[in-house]
């Protein structure tokens, strides 16, 4: 039965495509876990990718069950009904029924196009997301290579809740956290070479201090934090 073969080939191709997407996403998770990117970024990206994998796994389970049903003959009646519907449409039987069937078919076609379009968008998004991850990792590696020696040396003796911001990347100390309850990061920007910017986070506030040369630091801005 040609329609059985056609349907089987369609299901097999869908299974192949879905498995490919799942495997690519799992590879991305492994790449993230072995990277040296910011832990928060790795965590959020891993959660998002796992959600995508879960959705695709549900689709895969449906497709595999449909393939088993097809091979066991459980879909024979459905196939016969589909062939009968096609025959009725071609022969022009029951004008009203034909119109309803055509409308249903058109709606199904629209739904199918939406599904296909969404899957294409998902694949495109995955492609771009992987590029973003690769770019971020390359940028991170280049930045580490350019990290000034005095910053690298200071980080060895700093607690883990202190560090530096260099080229928009956060670097934290190697020692255990102190008991201050604060996260403090120091930053110098190219356009303000003589100004030390001190970022300070507590559970309730985010403060920015500035220090010009050897002068005392002063509070530049303060913002309340909402803990979710």
Secondary structure, 3 states (H helix, E strand, C coil): CHHHHHHHHHHHHHHHHHHHHHHHHHHHHHHHHCCCCCHHHHHHHHHHHHHHHHHHHHHHHHHHHHHHHHHCCCCHHHHHHHHHHHHHHHHCCCHHHHHHHHHHHHHHHHHHHHHHHHHHHHHHHHHHHHHHHHHHHHHHHHHHHCCCHHHHHHHHHCECCEEEEECCEEEECCECCCCCCCEEEEEEECCEEEEEEEEEECCCEEEEEEEECCCCCEEEEEEECCCC
